[in-house]
Amino acid sequence: MEKKCTAIVLAAGQGKRMGSQIPKQFLLLRGFPVLYYSLKCFQDCEWIQDIILVTNEESVEYVKEQIVDRYFLTKTRRIVTGGEERYDSVYAGLMECVGTDYVFVHDGARPLITGEILERVFDGVKEYGACIAGMPSKDTIKISDEGGCVLSTPPRDRVWNVQTPQAFSYSVLKNAHDSIREKGMKGITDDAMIVEQETECWVKLVQGSYENLKITTPEDLKIAEAILSERDLQKI
């Protein structure tokens, strides 16, 4: 039986480090909103059945009219309002899932996601029940104490920079979120942390891409433009 896959795309951030009045997910990247690219990637993926888009309350109408409807992103069937914390926004998306077997959580500010990354994450989640994209760190990482002094240096070949999408069996992620909400934990930066802490499920790391960057600063936008231009040249 075919498994139902739902993507939850998060687009509720403010993007304060961009130094712009416009949220980073709505900034133009080569003529399209940053958010468009990740939605389009999920739209084009044949085994993603539907997309739940989570955004700010004041952005719901704009997103529907200027992105979803304008670019015919027909798999984006629900647009819901996010919460105070990131995990609140993910939970709002989880509550909208209907009959979902696997859920993919993705940051709308990561426009350079590809179908190849989705395939690797999908293979991982089918085998392990929890799978996240990432890349081995290029830099040496230091662990510090509260005063900024070095405590330790983990082996670089064991350190990964984590990305999205992150994919989970729906029941695994939903149960983990239910559990964490009873504890009211703060400082959660990704869903893998919740699954790691609240379940016995191992989270599998698979290769994302060094190009799969998150738009956080104006410099990131310039890099993304260059990468997209290079991809266009490779198609010629």
N, C-alpha and C positions, 0 to 999 in steps of 0.2 A: 504494500500500500504506500502511495506517495505521502511523504511527510510534508506538513504545512510549515513554511518558513515565513516569519514576519520580521521586518526590519523596523526598529525604533530609531528614528533619526532625531538627535537633540539639536535644537536651534533656539535655545532660550537664553544664551549667553549675552553679556553686555559688551564684551570686547574693550574694556577700559584701556588696555595697554596699546590699542591701535591709535589712540589719540584722535578718535573720530566720533562724531555724534551719531553716526550710523552703526548699528551692531555689525560686527565683523562678518557674520554669516550672510549679510545682505549687501556687503560691498561688492562692486563689480570686479570681476576677474575675466579679462578678455571679452567684455561685453555681456557677461552673464553673472548673476548673483553667485557668490561663493557656494551657497547652499544648493544651487541648481545641480552642480556637478555630482555630488554624492547621491542626491535623489535620482538623477539620471542613470547612475551606475546600477542602483538597485532596480530601477524601472526596467533596464535592459537585461537583467539577470533572469533567466527563464524559470528558475526554481524559487525565486522570491515571489510569494503570492500577493502580499500586501505590505504597505508601508504605513506606519503610524508616525506622524510628525509632531514633535513636542516643541512649542514655542511660547513666547510671552503672550499674555492675554491681549495686550494692545497690538500685537503683530499678527493675530490670527487672520483677520480679514485681508491684510496685505499679502501674507504668504499664500492664501488661497487664490486670490485674484491675480497677483503679479508673478507668482512662481508656479504653483501647481496647475492652475487652469491655463495660464498663458503658454506654458511649455508642454501641455498635454501629458502631465505626469499622473496617468490614470490609476496607478497602483496606490497612490497616496489617498487612501479612502477615509482617513480620519486625521483631523488636526486638533490636538488637545493642548490645554494650558499646563505649563510646567510648574514646579514648586520652588521653594526657597533654596533647597540644596539640589545638587546634581542627582542624587539618588531619589529625591522626591519626584523629579521629572521622569526618571526611568520608571519609577513605580506607576506614575500616571499613565505611561505608555503600556506597561504590563497589564493594567486593569482594562485596557481597551482590546487586548488580544482575544480572539475568538477561535477556539479549536487549534491553537498554535502548538506545534511540536518543538520547533527550534526558533529562538529569537536572536536576532542580530542587533546589537546596540552600537550605534555609530555617531561620532561627533560631526554635526553638520559643517563645522569649520575645518574638516579634513576633505578638501575637494579632489585630491589626487588619488583616491581609492581606485582600484582597477578590478576587473572581473577575475583576473588571476589571483589576486589576494582573496577575494570572496571564495573562490574554489578551494584554496588551501585551508581557509578557516572552516568552510563547510565540511571538508574531509575530516578535519580535526574534531569538530563538535560531534559528528556522527560516531566517532570512535570513543571519545573520552567524555562527552557530555558537557564539557566546558573547554573553550578554546579561544585564545586571544592572539592577535597579530602583534608582532614586534620585530625589532632588529637588534643584534648584538651591539653593545656599546662600542663606539670607536675610541672613546676616551677612557683613561683611568679614572675610577670613581673612588672618592674618599667618604667615609662615614665619620661625621663629626659629633662632638658633644654639644650641649646647649650653648657653650661659650665659643664655638667655632674652632675648636682644636680637634685634630685628627685622632679618631679612635682606632680606625682600622682601614685597610685597603682590600676590598674583596677581589678575588681573581677576575680579571677583565673578561675572560671567556665564559664566566658564569653570570655576567650582568647584561641585561637586556633593557633597551628603551621600549616601553610598551606603547602600542598604538590602538586604534580601533580600525575595523570592527572587532568586537568581542561577541562571541556566540555561545549560547548555552541551551541546554534542554530547558524548555519553558518551566517545567516543574522545579528544576534545580534552582533557577534564578528567582522564581516567584517565592519559593519557600525560604530562600536566603534573605530576600527583601522583607518578607513578613517577620522573620526572626530579628533582623537588624532594627526594624522600626519599633519593636518592643523595647529595645535597649537605648534608642535615641542617640546612636553614635554620630560623631561629627568627624570632619576631616577625611571623608571617604572620597577618593579621587577617581576610582573606576569600579566597575561591577565585579571584576575579578577579586578585588579585596573582600567584597561581601561574601562571595562564594568560598574563598579561601578560609575565612574566619567562621562562617556559619554552617558549612557543610563538610562532609568528608570527601567531596569530589575533587580529584586532581585537575588542575587547570593546565592544559597543554599550550605551550608556546609554539607558534608557527611563524615562518618568515613572512613579514609584511613587505615593506620597501623603504629604503632610505628616502625615497621621493614622497612617501605618504606623510607629509608634514602637516602640522596643525597651524592654521593661520592665527597668529597671536600678535605679531608686530608688523609694522609697515614693510620691514625687510622680508618677512615671510611671503607677503603678497607679491613682491618682485621676483622672488625665487620661484614661486608657483607659476607666474607668467612665463618665466624662462623655460620651465619644465614642460608646460603645455605647448609652447612654441616648438620645442625639440620633438615632442611626440607628433606634432603635425608634420614636421619635416620627415620623420621616419615613415609616415604613411605614403609619402610621395614616391 
